[in-house]
Amino acid sequence: MTANTRKMELRTVGDQRTPFAATLQQDGSAVNLTSMTVKFALDELDGTDVIAATDSGVTITDASAGEVQYTFSTSPPAGTYAAY
């Protein structure tokens, strides 16, 4: 199953302390993440990987509500990206 969420978030270059948080939804309802593994990826808008899909740094903060967060280990350069 692939759940998508769309979210616009502005960040300061070099900000590695603020996790990227999201609520994963399917058909408008939160996805129950109990017993699931969530991966995070960050791409340039042309599809080039900035952060390849990984479960490292991903924390499920509320499984039944579909809430997750990703903590950056390095800061990507300034730009516009797609996170999924």
ZICORPE-V522111 format. One record per residue. RES is the residue in three letters. NEAR is the number of other C-alpha atoms within 10 Angstrom. Layout:
BEGIN
{{RES NEAR} {RES NEAR}}
END
This chain:
BEGIN
{{MET 5} {THR 7} {ALA 13} {ASN 15} {THR 13} {ARG 12} {LYS 11} {MET 7} {GLU 9} {LEU 6} {ARG 12} {THR 10} {VAL 11} {GLY 12} {ASP 13} {GLN 15} {ARG 11} {THR 12} {PRO 15} {PHE 16} {ALA 17} {ALA 18} {THR 21} {LEU 23} {GLN 18} {GLN 14} {ASP 8} {GLY 9} {SER 11} {ALA 17} {VAL 20} {ASN 16} {LEU 18} {THR 12} {SER 7} {MET 9} {THR 11} {VAL 17} {LYS 16} {PHE 19} {ALA 16} {LEU 18} {ASP 17} {GLU 14} {LEU 12} {ASP 8} {GLY 10} {THR 11} {ASP 14} {VAL 15} {ILE 16} {ALA 12} {ALA 15} {THR 14} {ASP 13} {SER 13} {GLY 13} {VAL 19} {THR 18} {ILE 20} {THR 15} {ASP 14} {ALA 18} {SER 12} {ALA 17} {GLY 20} {GLU 19} {VAL 21} {GLN 19} {TYR 21} {THR 16} {PHE 18} {SER 11} {THR 11} {SER 14} {PRO 15} {PRO 10} {ALA 10} {GLY 9} {THR 10} {TYR 19} {ALA 16} {ALA 19} {TYR 16}}
END
